[in-house]
Amino acid sequence: MLGIDQRALARLSGLSLPTIQRMEASDGVVRGNVDSLMKLVGALHEAGIELIAEGAASGQGGREVRLVAAATAPRGTWLRRA
């Protein structure tokens, strides 16, 4: 959705590339310690990605994840964070 690779996501979230790779390789439930998961979720939220909880209503359509129309930061600025 964001058009970024694992390295950019690692920089964005403040996590290591191997941590991102392990999370992405998880089958079903993403595995990781709470701090790492919170960093990842926070970075995705800041970049404009909304995570939709299982069974939660989504008034704007879609399931699981969606790109939020108005991201917290102006488009492109979140990639400069490191």
PDB file with SEQRES, HELIX, SHEET and CRYST1 records, atoms N, CA, C and O in Angstrom:
SEQRES   1 A   82  MET LEU GLY ILE ASP GLN ARG ALA LEU ALA ARG LEU SER          
SEQRES   2 A   82  GLY LEU SER LEU PRO THR ILE GLN ARG MET GLU ALA SER          
SEQRES   3 A   82  ASP GLY VAL VAL ARG GLY ASN VAL ASP SER LEU MET LYS          
SEQRES   4 A   82  LEU VAL GLY ALA LEU HIS GLU ALA GLY ILE GLU LEU ILE          
SEQRES   5 A   82  ALA GLU GLY ALA ALA SER GLY GLN GLY GLY ARG GLU VAL          
SEQRES   6 A   82  ARG LEU VAL ALA ALA ALA THR ALA PRO ARG GLY THR TRP          
SEQRES   7 A   82  LEU ARG ARG ALA                                              
HELIX    1 AA1 GLN A    6  SER A   13  1                                   8    
HELIX    2 AA2 LEU A   17  ALA A   25  1                                   9    
HELIX    3 AA3 VAL A   34  GLU A   46  1                                  13    
HELIX    4 AA4 THR A   77  ARG A   80  5                                   4    
SHEET    1 AA1 2 ILE A  49  LEU A  51  0                                        
SHEET    2 AA1 2 VAL A  65  LEU A  67 -1                                        
CRYST1    1.000    1.000    1.000  90.00  90.00  90.00 P 1           1          
ATOM      1  N   MET A   1       0.808  -1.200   0.000  1.00  0.00           N  
ATOM      2  CA  MET A   1       0.000   0.000   0.000  1.00  0.00           C  
ATOM      3  C   MET A   1       0.851   1.263   0.000  1.00  0.00           C  
ATOM      4  O   MET A   1       0.491   2.267  -0.615  1.00  0.00           O  
ATOM      5  N   LEU A   2       1.968   1.201   0.687  1.00  0.00           N  
ATOM      6  CA  LEU A   2       2.837   2.376   0.753  1.00  0.00           C  
ATOM      7  C   LEU A   2       3.903   2.373  -0.330  1.00  0.00           C  
ATOM      8  O   LEU A   2       4.517   3.403  -0.609  1.00  0.00           O  
ATOM      9  N   GLY A   3       4.119   1.232  -0.930  1.00  0.00           N  
ATOM     10  CA  GLY A   3       5.141   1.134  -1.960  1.00  0.00           C  
ATOM     11  C   GLY A   3       6.552   1.195  -1.405  1.00  0.00           C  
ATOM     12  O   GLY A   3       7.455   1.709  -2.065  1.00  0.00           O  
ATOM     13  N   ILE A   4       6.756   0.671  -0.191  1.00  0.00           N  
ATOM     14  CA  ILE A   4       8.093   0.660   0.407  1.00  0.00           C  
ATOM     15  C   ILE A   4       8.555  -0.772   0.605  1.00  0.00           C  
ATOM     16  O   ILE A   4       7.746  -1.701   0.615  1.00  0.00           O  
ATOM     17  N   ASP A   5       9.860  -0.946   0.763  1.00  0.00           N  
ATOM     18  CA  ASP A   5      10.398  -2.282   0.988  1.00  0.00           C  
ATOM     19  C   ASP A   5      10.654  -2.507   2.482  1.00  0.00           C  
ATOM     20  O   ASP A   5      10.379  -1.638   3.310  1.00  0.00           O  
ATOM     21  N   GLN A   6      11.183  -3.681   2.808  1.00  0.00           N  
ATOM     22  CA  GLN A   6      11.415  -4.026   4.210  1.00  0.00           C  
ATOM     23  C   GLN A   6      12.425  -3.089   4.869  1.00  0.00           C  
ATOM     24  O   GLN A   6      12.270  -2.739   6.039  1.00  0.00           O  
ATOM     25  N   ARG A   7      13.449  -2.682   4.134  1.00  0.00           N  
ATOM     26  CA  ARG A   7      14.455  -1.761   4.704  1.00  0.00           C  
ATOM     27  C   ARG A   7      13.810  -0.427   5.096  1.00  0.00           C  
ATOM     28  O   ARG A   7      14.073   0.102   6.176  1.00  0.00           O  
ATOM     29  N   ALA A   8      12.973   0.105   4.220  1.00  0.00           N  
ATOM     30  CA  ALA A   8      12.295   1.377   4.521  1.00  0.00           C  
ATOM     31  C   ALA A   8      11.366   1.222   5.716  1.00  0.00           C  
ATOM     32  O   ALA A   8      11.278   2.116   6.557  1.00  0.00           O  
ATOM     33  N   LEU A   9      10.672   0.088   5.795  1.00  0.00           N  
ATOM     34  CA  LEU A   9       9.787  -0.154   6.942  1.00  0.00           C  
ATOM     35  C   LEU A   9      10.595  -0.290   8.225  1.00  0.00           C  
ATOM     36  O   LEU A   9      10.161   0.179   9.277  1.00  0.00           O  
ATOM     37  N   ALA A  10      11.752  -0.918   8.156  1.00  0.00           N  
ATOM     38  CA  ALA A  10      12.624  -1.035   9.331  1.00  0.00           C  
ATOM     39  C   ALA A  10      13.062   0.355   9.800  1.00  0.00           C  
ATOM     40  O   ALA A  10      13.015   0.652  10.994  1.00  0.00           O  
ATOM     41  N   ARG A  11      13.490   1.208   8.856  1.00  0.00           N  
ATOM     42  CA  ARG A  11      13.888   2.581   9.206  1.00  0.00           C  
ATOM     43  C   ARG A  11      12.714   3.353   9.798  1.00  0.00           C  
ATOM     44  O   ARG A  11      12.851   4.032  10.816  1.00  0.00           O  
ATOM     45  N   LEU A  12      11.579   3.239   9.157  1.00  0.00           N  
ATOM     46  CA  LEU A  12      10.380   3.960   9.582  1.00  0.00           C  
ATOM     47  C   LEU A  12       9.977   3.590  11.001  1.00  0.00           C  
ATOM     48  O   LEU A  12       9.571   4.452  11.780  1.00  0.00           O  
ATOM     49  N   SER A  13      10.086   2.320  11.335  1.00  0.00           N  
ATOM     50  CA  SER A  13       9.638   1.832  12.635  1.00  0.00           C  
ATOM     51  C   SER A  13      10.721   1.818  13.699  1.00  0.00           C  
ATOM     52  O   SER A  13      10.425   1.648  14.881  1.00  0.00           O  
ATOM     53  N   GLY A  14      11.977   1.995  13.292  1.00  0.00           N  
ATOM     54  CA  GLY A  14      13.072   1.933  14.265  1.00  0.00           C  
ATOM     55  C   GLY A  14      13.430   0.504  14.651  1.00  0.00           C  
ATOM     56  O   GLY A  14      14.055   0.274  15.686  1.00  0.00           O  
ATOM     57  N   LEU A  15      13.034  -0.450  13.823  1.00  0.00           N  
ATOM     58  CA  LEU A  15      13.327  -1.860  14.072  1.00  0.00           C  
ATOM     59  C   LEU A  15      14.418  -2.323  13.114  1.00  0.00           C  
ATOM     60  O   LEU A  15      14.706  -1.658  12.119  1.00  0.00           O  
ATOM     61  N   SER A  16      15.019  -3.467  13.422  1.00  0.00           N  
ATOM     62  CA  SER A  16      16.041  -4.007  12.530  1.00  0.00           C  
ATOM     63  C   SER A  16      15.390  -4.705  11.337  1.00  0.00           C  
ATOM     64  O   SER A  16      14.239  -5.136  11.402  1.00  0.00           O  
ATOM     65  N   LEU A  17      16.143  -4.806  10.260  1.00  0.00           N  
ATOM     66  CA  LEU A  17      15.653  -5.516   9.075  1.00  0.00           C  
ATOM     67  C   LEU A  17      15.309  -6.971   9.402  1.00  0.00           C  
ATOM     68  O   LEU A  17      14.255  -7.442   8.972  1.00  0.00           O  
ATOM     69  N   PRO A  18      16.159  -7.718  10.152  1.00  0.00           N  
ATOM     70  CA  PRO A  18      15.784  -9.103  10.497  1.00  0.00           C  
ATOM     71  C   PRO A  18      14.477  -9.200  11.302  1.00  0.00           C  
ATOM     72  O   PRO A  18      13.727 -10.164  11.152  1.00  0.00           O  
ATOM     73  N   THR A  19      14.209  -8.205  12.148  1.00  0.00           N  
ATOM     74  CA  THR A  19      12.947  -8.211  12.914  1.00  0.00           C  
ATOM     75  C   THR A  19      11.767  -8.067  11.969  1.00  0.00           C  
ATOM     76  O   THR A  19      10.780  -8.792  12.096  1.00  0.00           O  
ATOM     77  N   ILE A  20      11.857  -7.145  11.030  1.00  0.00           N  
ATOM     78  CA  ILE A  20      10.786  -6.964  10.041  1.00  0.00           C  
ATOM     79  C   ILE A  20      10.611  -8.241   9.226  1.00  0.00           C  
ATOM     80  O   ILE A  20       9.484  -8.667   8.974  1.00  0.00           O  
ATOM     81  N   GLN A  21      11.713  -8.848   8.817  1.00  0.00           N  
ATOM     82  CA  GLN A  21      11.649 -10.077   8.031  1.00  0.00           C  
ATOM     83  C   GLN A  21      10.982 -11.211   8.816  1.00  0.00           C  
ATOM     84  O   GLN A  21      10.172 -11.955   8.263  1.00  0.00           O  
ATOM     85  N   ARG A  22      11.323 -11.345  10.106  1.00  0.00           N  
ATOM     86  CA  ARG A  22      10.680 -12.385  10.941  1.00  0.00           C  
ATOM     87  C   ARG A  22       9.186 -12.127  11.075  1.00  0.00           C  
ATOM     88  O   ARG A  22       8.381 -13.054  10.990  1.00  0.00           O  
ATOM     89  N   MET A  23       8.817 -10.869  11.285  1.00  0.00           N  
ATOM     90  CA  MET A  23       7.400 -10.535  11.420  1.00  0.00           C  
ATOM     91  C   MET A  23       6.652 -10.851  10.128  1.00  0.00           C  
ATOM     92  O   MET A  23       5.558 -11.415  10.156  1.00  0.00           O  
ATOM     93  N   GLU A  24       7.245 -10.486   9.004  1.00  0.00           N  
ATOM     94  CA  GLU A  24       6.591 -10.723   7.727  1.00  0.00           C  
ATOM     95  C   GLU A  24       6.473 -12.216   7.419  1.00  0.00           C  
ATOM     96  O   GLU A  24       5.530 -12.642   6.754  1.00  0.00           O  
ATOM     97  N   ALA A  25       7.425 -13.002   7.900  1.00  0.00           N  
ATOM     98  CA  ALA A  25       7.414 -14.447   7.647  1.00  0.00           C  
ATOM     99  C   ALA A  25       6.436 -15.189   8.551  1.00  0.00           C  
ATOM    100  O   ALA A  25       6.198 -16.381   8.350  1.00  0.00           O  
ATOM    101  N   SER A  26       5.861 -14.500   9.551  1.00  0.00           N  
ATOM    102  CA  SER A  26       4.899 -15.140  10.452  1.00  0.00           C  
ATOM    103  C   SER A  26       3.723 -15.679   9.668  1.00  0.00           C  
ATOM    104  O   SER A  26       3.241 -15.040   8.734  1.00  0.00           O  
ATOM    105  N   ASP A  27       3.273 -16.834  10.044  1.00  0.00           N  
ATOM    106  CA  ASP A  27       2.118 -17.450   9.391  1.00  0.00           C  
ATOM    107  C   ASP A  27       0.875 -17.151  10.220  1.00  0.00           C  
ATOM    108  O   ASP A  27       0.711 -17.692  11.314  1.00  0.00           O  
ATOM    109  N   GLY A  28       0.007 -16.299   9.709  1.00  0.00           N  
ATOM    110  CA  GLY A  28      -1.208 -15.940  10.450  1.00  0.00           C  
ATOM    111  C   GLY A  28      -0.936 -14.777  11.381  1.00  0.00           C  
ATOM    112  O   GLY A  28      -0.837 -13.636  10.930  1.00  0.00           O  
ATOM    113  N   VAL A  29      -0.812 -15.044  12.678  1.00  0.00           N  
ATOM    114  CA  VAL A  29      -0.583 -14.019  13.685  1.00  0.00           C  
ATOM    115  C   VAL A  29       0.866 -13.543  13.608  1.00  0.00           C  
ATOM    116  O   VAL A  29       1.789 -14.357  13.614  1.00  0.00           O  
ATOM    117  N   VAL A  30       1.067 -12.224  13.535  1.00  0.00           N  
ATOM    118  CA  VAL A  30       2.419 -11.672  13.498  1.00  0.00           C  
ATOM    119  C   VAL A  30       3.048 -11.855  14.866  1.00  0.00           C  
ATOM    120  O   VAL A  30       2.460 -11.505  15.889  1.00  0.00           O  
ATOM    121  N   ARG A  31       4.238 -12.402  14.869  1.00  0.00           N  
ATOM    122  CA  ARG A  31       4.939 -12.665  16.126  1.00  0.00           C  
ATOM    123  C   ARG A  31       6.012 -11.610  16.362  1.00  0.00           C  
ATOM    124  O   ARG A  31       6.687 -11.172  15.431  1.00  0.00           O  
ATOM    125  N   GLY A  32       6.157 -11.215  17.611  1.00  0.00           N  
ATOM    126  CA  GLY A  32       7.180 -10.250  17.995  1.00  0.00           C  
ATOM    127  C   GLY A  32       6.917  -9.795  19.420  1.00  0.00           C  
ATOM    128  O   GLY A  32       5.826 -10.013  19.949  1.00  0.00           O  
ATOM    129  N   ASN A  33       7.914  -9.159  20.055  1.00  0.00           N  
ATOM    130  CA  ASN A  33       7.662  -8.682  21.418  1.00  0.00           C  
ATOM    131  C   ASN A  33       6.759  -7.452  21.343  1.00  0.00           C  
ATOM    132  O   ASN A  33       6.640  -6.816  20.296  1.00  0.00           O  
ATOM    133  N   VAL A  34       6.145  -7.138  22.441  1.00  0.00           N  
ATOM    134  CA  VAL A  34       5.147  -6.066  22.475  1.00  0.00           C  
ATOM    135  C   VAL A  34       5.743  -4.738  22.026  1.00  0.00           C  
ATOM    136  O   VAL A  34       5.104  -4.005  21.272  1.00  0.00           O  
ATOM    137  N   ASP A  35       6.951  -4.414  22.471  1.00  0.00           N  
ATOM    138  CA  ASP A  35       7.582  -3.152  22.102  1.00  0.00           C  
ATOM    139  C   ASP A  35       7.772  -3.061  20.586  1.00  0.00           C  
ATOM    140  O   ASP A  35       7.484  -2.027  19.984  1.00  0.00           O  
ATOM    141  N   SER A  36       8.254  -4.140  19.972  1.00  0.00           N  
ATOM    142  CA  SER A  36       8.465  -4.150  18.520  1.00  0.00           C  
ATOM    143  C   SER A  36       7.148  -4.024  17.770  1.00  0.00           C  
ATOM    144  O   SER A  36       7.052  -3.285  16.791  1.00  0.00           O  
ATOM    145  N   LEU A  37       6.140  -4.742  18.227  1.00  0.00           N  
ATOM    146  CA  LEU A  37       4.832  -4.665  17.575  1.00  0.00           C  
ATOM    147  C   LEU A  37       4.249  -3.262  17.675  1.00  0.00           C  
ATOM    148  O   LEU A  37       3.666  -2.760  16.714  1.00  0.00           O  
ATOM    149  N   MET A  38       4.406  -2.626  18.837  1.00  0.00           N  
ATOM    150  CA  MET A  38       3.876  -1.272  19.014  1.00  0.00           C  
ATOM    151  C   MET A  38       4.629  -0.266  18.127  1.00  0.00           C  
ATOM    152  O   MET A  38       4.023   0.659  17.585  1.00  0.00           O  
ATOM    153  N   LYS A  39       5.934  -0.447  17.982  1.00  0.00           N  
ATOM    154  CA  LYS A  39       6.703   0.428  17.092  1.00  0.00           C  
ATOM    155  C   LYS A  39       6.222   0.276  15.651  1.00  0.00           C  
ATOM    156  O   LYS A  39       6.057   1.263  14.934  1.00  0.00           O  
ATOM    157  N   LEU A  40       6.002  -0.957  15.241  1.00  0.00           N  
ATOM    158  CA  LEU A  40       5.547  -1.213  13.876  1.00  0.00           C  
ATOM    159  C   LEU A  40       4.160  -0.632  13.639  1.00  0.00           C  
ATOM    160  O   LEU A  40       3.933   0.045  12.636  1.00  0.00           O  
ATOM    161  N   VAL A  41       3.240  -0.888  14.546  1.00  0.00           N  
ATOM    162  CA  VAL A  41       1.879  -0.366  14.413  1.00  0.00           C  
ATOM    163  C   VAL A  41       1.896   1.168  14.408  1.00  0.00           C  
ATOM    164  O   VAL A  41       1.198   1.797  13.612  1.00  0.00           O  
ATOM    165  N   GLY A  42       2.690   1.761  15.293  1.00  0.00           N  
ATOM    166  CA  GLY A  42       2.786   3.223  15.342  1.00  0.00           C  
ATOM    167  C   GLY A  42       3.330   3.816  14.055  1.00  0.00           C  
ATOM    168  O   GLY A  42       2.835   4.835  13.574  1.00  0.00           O  
ATOM    169  N   ALA A  43       4.352   3.177  13.500  1.00  0.00           N  
ATOM    170  CA  ALA A  43       4.942   3.657  12.252  1.00  0.00           C  
ATOM    171  C   ALA A  43       3.952   3.543  11.101  1.00  0.00           C  
ATOM    172  O   ALA A  43       3.845   4.450  10.276  1.00  0.00           O  
ATOM    173  N   LEU A  44       3.233   2.434  11.047  1.00  0.00           N  
ATOM    174  CA  LEU A  44       2.231   2.264   9.989  1.00  0.00           C  
ATOM    175  C   LEU A  44       1.115   3.301  10.130  1.00  0.00           C  
ATOM    176  O   LEU A  44       0.662   3.876   9.140  1.00  0.00           O  
ATOM    177  N   HIS A  45       0.681   3.530  11.358  1.00  0.00           N  
ATOM    178  CA  HIS A  45      -0.367   4.527  11.607  1.00  0.00           C  
ATOM    179  C   HIS A  45       0.104   5.917  11.174  1.00  0.00           C  
ATOM    180  O   HIS A  45      -0.633   6.654  10.519  1.00  0.00           O  
ATOM    181  N   GLU A  46       1.327   6.266  11.543  1.00  0.00           N  
ATOM    182  CA  GLU A  46       1.874   7.573  11.182  1.00  0.00           C  
ATOM    183  C   GLU A  46       1.979   7.732   9.667  1.00  0.00           C  
ATOM    184  O   GLU A  46       1.854   8.837   9.140  1.00  0.00           O  
ATOM    185  N   ALA A  47       2.210   6.614   8.972  1.00  0.00           N  
ATOM    186  CA  ALA A  47       2.326   6.646   7.516  1.00  0.00           C  
ATOM    187  C   ALA A  47       0.968   6.640   6.829  1.00  0.00           C  
ATOM    188  O   ALA A  47       0.884   6.777   5.608  1.00  0.00           O  
ATOM    189  N   GLY A  48      -0.113   6.479   7.626  1.00  0.00           N  
ATOM    190  CA  GLY A  48      -1.449   6.546   7.043  1.00  0.00           C  
ATOM    191  C   GLY A  48      -2.107   5.203   6.829  1.00  0.00           C  
ATOM    192  O   GLY A  48      -3.093   5.110   6.099  1.00  0.00           O  
ATOM    193  N   ILE A  49      -1.579   4.153   7.454  1.00  0.00           N  
ATOM    194  CA  ILE A  49      -2.175   2.822   7.338  1.00  0.00           C  
ATOM    195  C   ILE A  49      -3.035   2.553   8.559  1.00  0.00           C  
ATOM    196  O   ILE A  49      -2.573   2.687   9.693  1.00  0.00           O  
ATOM    197  N   GLU A  50      -4.269   2.179   8.332  1.00  0.00           N  
ATOM    198  CA  GLU A  50      -5.181   1.836   9.417  1.00  0.00           C  
ATOM    199  C   GLU A  50      -5.302   0.318   9.496  1.00  0.00           C  
ATOM    200  O   GLU A  50      -5.636  -0.338   8.510  1.00  0.00           O  
ATOM    201  N   LEU A  51      -5.027  -0.232  10.677  1.00  0.00           N  
ATOM    202  CA  LEU A  51      -5.205  -1.659  10.919  1.00  0.00           C  
ATOM    203  C   LEU A  51      -6.593  -1.868  11.497  1.00  0.00           C  
ATOM    204  O   LEU A  51      -6.967  -1.216  12.472  1.00  0.00           O  
ATOM    205  N   ILE A  52      -7.348  -2.764  10.908  1.00  0.00           N  
ATOM    206  CA  ILE A  52      -8.729  -2.996  11.327  1.00  0.00           C  
ATOM    207  C   ILE A  52      -8.783  -4.328  12.066  1.00  0.00           C  
ATOM    208  O   ILE A  52      -8.456  -5.371  11.502  1.00  0.00           O  
ATOM    209  N   ALA A  53      -9.191  -4.290  13.310  1.00  0.00           N  
ATOM    210  CA  ALA A  53      -9.238  -5.491  14.138  1.00  0.00           C  
ATOM    211  C   ALA A  53     -10.220  -6.513  13.575  1.00  0.00           C  
ATOM    212  O   ALA A  53     -11.217  -6.158  12.944  1.00  0.00           O  
ATOM    213  N   GLU A  54      -9.924  -7.773  13.811  1.00  0.00           N  
ATOM    214  CA  GLU A  54     -10.797  -8.843  13.355  1.00  0.00           C  
ATOM    215  C   GLU A  54     -12.196  -8.651  13.951  1.00  0.00           C  
ATOM    216  O   GLU A  54     -12.342  -8.476  15.161  1.00  0.00           O  
ATOM    217  N   GLY A  55     -13.199  -8.683  13.112  1.00  0.00           N  
ATOM    218  CA  GLY A  55     -14.576  -8.532  13.563  1.00  0.00           C  
ATOM    219  C   GLY A  55     -15.016  -7.090  13.776  1.00  0.00           C  
ATOM    220  O   GLY A  55     -16.177  -6.843  14.101  1.00  0.00           O  
ATOM    221  N   ALA A  56     -14.107  -6.135  13.598  1.00  0.00           N  
ATOM    222  CA  ALA A  56     -14.449  -4.727  13.798  1.00  0.00           C  
ATOM    223  C   ALA A  56     -15.178  -4.187  12.572  1.00  0.00           C  
ATOM    224  O   ALA A  56     -14.905  -4.591  11.442  1.00  0.00           O  
ATOM    225  N   ALA A  57     -16.106  -3.270  12.813  1.00  0.00           N  
ATOM    226  CA  ALA A  57     -16.829  -2.635  11.710  1.00  0.00           C  
ATOM    227  C   ALA A  57     -15.904  -1.660  10.998  1.00  0.00           C  
ATOM    228  O   ALA A  57     -15.112  -0.962  11.630  1.00  0.00           O  
ATOM    229  N   SER A  58     -16.013  -1.623   9.698  1.00  0.00           N  
ATOM    230  CA  SER A  58     -15.224  -0.703   8.889  1.00  0.00           C  
ATOM    231  C   SER A  58     -16.193   0.125   8.057  1.00  0.00           C  
ATOM    232  O   SER A  58     -16.640  -0.314   6.998  1.00  0.00           O  
ATOM    233  N   GLY A  59     -16.515   1.319   8.536  1.00  0.00           N  
ATOM    234  CA  GLY A  59     -17.488   2.169   7.872  1.00  0.00           C  
ATOM    235  C   GLY A  59     -17.106   2.610   6.474  1.00  0.00           C  
ATOM    236  O   GLY A  59     -17.970   2.955   5.668  1.00  0.00           O  
ATOM    237  N   GLN A  60     -15.795   2.600   6.181  1.00  0.00           N  
ATOM    238  CA  GLN A  60     -15.357   3.040   4.868  1.00  0.00           C  
ATOM    239  C   GLN A  60     -15.038   1.875   3.938  1.00  0.00           C  
ATOM    240  O   GLN A  60     -14.480   2.077   2.860  1.00  0.00           O  
ATOM    241  N   GLY A  61     -15.382   0.681   4.339  1.00  0.00           N  
ATOM    242  CA  GLY A  61     -15.147  -0.493   3.508  1.00  0.00           C  
ATOM    243  C   GLY A  61     -13.775  -1.085   3.721  1.00  0.00           C  
ATOM    244  O   GLY A  61     -12.907  -0.460   4.331  1.00  0.00           O  
ATOM    245  N   GLY A  62     -13.577  -2.289   3.219  1.00  0.00           N  
ATOM    246  CA  GLY A  62     -12.292  -2.961   3.328  1.00  0.00           C  
ATOM    247  C   GLY A  62     -12.182  -3.792   4.585  1.00  0.00           C  
ATOM    248  O   GLY A  62     -12.956  -3.631   5.528  1.00  0.00           O  
ATOM    249  N   ARG A  63     -11.205  -4.686   4.582  1.00  0.00           N  
ATOM    250  CA  ARG A  63     -10.945  -5.519   5.745  1.00  0.00           C  
ATOM    251  C   ARG A  63      -9.454  -5.508   6.039  1.00  0.00           C  
ATOM    252  O   ARG A  63      -8.640  -5.320   5.134  1.00  0.00           O  
ATOM    253  N   GLU A  64      -9.106  -5.701   7.258  1.00  0.00           N  
ATOM    254  CA  GLU A  64      -7.761  -5.883   7.761  1.00  0.00           C  
ATOM    255  C   GLU A  64      -6.899  -4.622   7.733  1.00  0.00           C  
ATOM    256  O   GLU A  64      -6.511  -4.149   8.801  1.00  0.00           O  
ATOM    257  N   VAL A  65      -6.579  -4.055   6.569  1.00  0.00           N  
ATOM    258  CA  VAL A  65      -5.801  -2.810   6.493  1.00  0.00           C  
ATOM    259  C   VAL A  65      -6.353  -1.925   5.395  1.00  0.00           C  
ATOM    260  O   VAL A  65      -6.966  -2.412   4.445  1.00  0.00           O  
ATOM    261  N   ARG A  66      -6.139  -0.635   5.522  1.00  0.00           N  
ATOM    262  CA  ARG A  66      -6.480   0.283   4.442  1.00  0.00           C  
ATOM    263  C   ARG A  66      -5.640   1.540   4.590  1.00  0.00           C  
ATOM    264  O   ARG A  66      -5.184   1.878   5.682  1.00  0.00           O  
ATOM    265  N   LEU A  67      -5.447   2.214   3.487  1.00  0.00           N  
ATOM    266  CA  LEU A  67      -4.733   3.474   3.470  1.00  0.00           C  
ATOM    267  C   LEU A  67      -5.716   4.564   3.864  1.00  0.00           C  
ATOM    268  O   LEU A  67      -6.753   4.730   3.223  1.00  0.00           O  
ATOM    269  N   VAL A  68      -5.400   5.297   4.900  1.00  0.00           N  
ATOM    270  CA  VAL A  68      -6.277   6.351   5.395  1.00  0.00           C  
ATOM    271  C   VAL A  68      -6.148   7.555   4.469  1.00  0.00           C  
ATOM    272  O   VAL A  68      -5.045   7.904   4.050  1.00  0.00           O  
ATOM    273  N   ALA A  69      -7.265   8.185   4.153  1.00  0.00           N  
ATOM    274  CA  ALA A  69      -7.276   9.313   3.213  1.00  0.00           C  
ATOM    275  C   ALA A  69      -6.376  10.447   3.683  1.00  0.00           C  
ATOM    276  O   ALA A  69      -5.605  10.988   2.890  1.00  0.00           O  
ATOM    277  N   ALA A  70      -6.459  10.810   4.935  1.00  0.00           N  
ATOM    278  CA  ALA A  70      -5.643  11.909   5.463  1.00  0.00           C  
ATOM    279  C   ALA A  70      -4.653  11.348   6.472  1.00  0.00           C  
ATOM    280  O   ALA A  70      -4.990  11.182   7.645  1.00  0.00           O  
ATOM    281  N   ALA A  71      -3.448  11.057   6.032  1.00  0.00           N  
ATOM    282  CA  ALA A  71      -2.406  10.537   6.915  1.00  0.00           C  
ATOM    283  C   ALA A  71      -1.991  11.622   7.891  1.00  0.00           C  
ATOM    284  O   ALA A  71      -2.203  12.808   7.638  1.00  0.00           O  
ATOM    285  N   THR A  72      -1.398  11.216   9.010  1.00  0.00           N  
ATOM    286  CA  THR A  72      -0.995  12.168  10.038  1.00  0.00           C  
ATOM    287  C   THR A  72       0.054  13.138   9.521  1.00  0.00           C  
ATOM    288  O   THR A  72       0.006  14.328   9.829  1.00  0.00           O  
ATOM    289  N   ALA A  73       1.003  12.636   8.737  1.00  0.00           N  
ATOM    290  CA  ALA A  73       2.067  13.485   8.192  1.00  0.00           C  
ATOM    291  C   ALA A  73       1.797  13.733   6.712  1.00  0.00           C  
ATOM    292  O   ALA A  73       1.181  12.898   6.050  1.00  0.00           O  
ATOM    293  N   PRO A  74       2.242  14.852   6.193  1.00  0.00           N  
ATOM    294  CA  PRO A  74       2.091  15.091   4.759  1.00  0.00           C  
ATOM    295  C   PRO A  74       2.763  13.982   3.967  1.00  0.00           C  
ATOM    296  O   PRO A  74       3.829  13.503   4.355  1.00  0.00           O  
ATOM    297  N   ARG A  75       2.168  13.577   2.887  1.00  0.00           N  
ATOM    298  CA  ARG A  75       2.660  12.464   2.073  1.00  0.00           C  
ATOM    299  C   ARG A  75       4.141  12.622   1.739  1.00  0.00           C  
ATOM    300  O   ARG A  75       4.573  13.667   1.254  1.00  0.00           O  
ATOM    301  N   GLY A  76       4.899  11.579   2.004  1.00  0.00           N  
ATOM    302  CA  GLY A  76       6.316  11.567   1.688  1.00  0.00           C  
ATOM    303  C   GLY A  76       7.219  11.953   2.843  1.00  0.00           C  
ATOM    304  O   GLY A  76       8.376  11.535   2.867  1.00  0.00           O  
ATOM    305  N   THR A  77       6.740  12.734   3.803  1.00  0.00           N  
ATOM    306  CA  THR A  77       7.604  13.189   4.889  1.00  0.00           C  
ATOM    307  C   THR A  77       7.968  12.060   5.834  1.00  0.00           C  
ATOM    308  O   THR A  77       9.049  12.095   6.422  1.00  0.00           O  
ATOM    309  N   TRP A  78       7.125  11.069   6.006  1.00  0.00           N  
ATOM    310  CA  TRP A  78       7.398   9.971   6.929  1.00  0.00           C  
ATOM    311  C   TRP A  78       8.565   9.127   6.460  1.00  0.00           C  
ATOM    312  O   TRP A  78       9.197   8.463   7.281  1.00  0.00           O  
ATOM    313  N   LEU A  79       8.880   9.124   5.170  1.00  0.00           N  
ATOM    314  CA  LEU A  79      10.005   8.338   4.677  1.00  0.00           C  
ATOM    315  C   LEU A  79      11.339   8.948   5.110  1.00  0.00           C  
ATOM    316  O   LEU A  79      12.351   8.248   5.150  1.00  0.00           O  
ATOM    317  N   ARG A  80      11.353  10.213   5.428  1.00  0.00           N  
ATOM    318  CA  ARG A  80      12.587  10.885   5.824  1.00  0.00           C  
ATOM    319  C   ARG A  80      12.937  10.620   7.279  1.00  0.00           C  
ATOM    320  O   ARG A  80      14.048  10.921   7.714  1.00  0.00           O  
ATOM    321  N   ARG A  81      12.007  10.066   8.030  1.00  0.00           N  
ATOM    322  CA  ARG A  81      12.228   9.766   9.442  1.00  0.00           C  
ATOM    323  C   ARG A  81      13.250   8.651   9.560  1.00  0.00           C  
ATOM    324  O   ARG A  81      13.125   7.642   8.865  1.00  0.00           O  
ATOM    325  N   ALA A  82      14.232   8.788  10.393  1.00  0.00           N  
ATOM    326  CA  ALA A  82      15.197   7.707  10.588  1.00  0.00           C  
ATOM    327  C   ALA A  82      15.923   7.914  11.847  1.00  0.00           C  
ATOM    328  O   ALA A  82      16.786   7.111  12.201  1.00  0.00           O  
TER     329      ALA A  82                                                      
END                                                                             
